[in-house]
Amino acid sequence: MNRTKDLQKAEAIMRKNDRGRYTVPTHGLYPFQWNWDSCLSSLGFSHFDIDRAFVELETLFASQWNDGMVPHIIFHEPDDGYFPNTDVWQTDQPVPTSGITQPPVAGFALCELYKRCTNKALFADRARALLVSVHKWHQWFANYRADASGLVAIVHPWESGRDNSVDWDRAFERVPTEGVKPFVRRDTSHANPDHRPTDEQYKRYIWLVEKFRSLGWDNREIAIQSPFQIVDPGFNAILIRSCFAAAELAGELGESEIQSASMTMASAMLSSMELLWSEEFGQYLCFDRVSNEPVNSPSIGGLLAVFAPVPQARIHRVAQTIETIGQTTRYLVASHPSTEAEFDELRYWRGPVWLIVNYMIAQGLRAGGEDKVIHRIVTDSIDLIETSGFAEYYGPITGTPCGGDTFTWTAAMVIEFFNQFDSDLSQAC
Ligand code: GLC
């Protein structure tokens, strides 16, 4: 393991993908700003340029919608190498954006950035302004996407950040493909089509976008009319952790209203997470709000759930499940177990390992003191970048680099692992 060299490479990639006030996930394949990519990448910046880390979040929140939603893509500069582009979304925002959201990890990231400021007075006003925006986004979820349990639903697979997960297969059968305007995909000219979602899935992604556009991007109507409404445990865990983080930061900055509203929201959601627990699978499962039944698919969203402060017994059981997954794959954590029929080693979220998910799972397992599993996740992650470069994702059996290369959030996570999990990396298990 070569810490110095790895860190130098990671920082160089972040600089290379830096467009001044935001980073692109990678050149070519993703030429705009992505929501959770930026938030997780700001953590990487915080170790060598804390001001730049804040700027990343500030640029993202400058495109927050009036209703509070923070879109998943901000199209800062025109680039016709991506589909679906602004002509498909047509959201009528000052800077063009997509019309759906992504996992709300901003609250967690913001709180971490502020903790890392050596001169807090210098950043307090900026942190406070961002906190107000983060809180507005959290309220948007409560207003538009929550049911009585407090848990929130996603209305498009892209919102989960796990675009083509096996978790969505069944619900996706309800999404039609008829009437979708013919289109040309651009992703498959930048990356190997065998590593990407299928054409059939793309038609359904676009059907949903066209449907939401036909509703004038009215989030109230979208939440009612989408044939795809899934409660994803990973997504909810991220929101819960961000709400607790917002409460903590609000406490520090003396924002008592935000503090108590965030605590109330996070606590209610956290107890409702139990509704998603499956003893049989040894993990959390998604819930389909349209068919009103659990989704019996043991994908990584149900492991990522430990990012929220769930009970110790749940963390321990999830750690055991991860160990079992690790018996049949060289690298943890496969996004779908290799023992399942739908497993596809190199196809995006149907098998590959993603360092951002590894990071959030490792963060969650910490609360349960699951050192052995954390050690393996963190060392596997560093082994991957050392053998296969800073790819978008990797085959869990062969370590094959997949998707785009010189990837921003992969680089950011390497910086996080070396700084936040240093003792886990050096510990011999
Ligand atoms: C893919 C990923 C998503 C990510 C985006 C940009 O769509 O599934 O999670 O935000 O690429 O990296």
Boltz pocket constraint, residues with backbone or C-beta under 6 A from the ligand:
constraints:
  - pocket:
      binder: B
      contacts: [[A, 25], [A, 30], [A, 34], [A, 35], [A, 36], [A, 37], [A, 158], [A, 160], [A, 161], [A, 162], [A, 163]]
      max_distance: 6.0
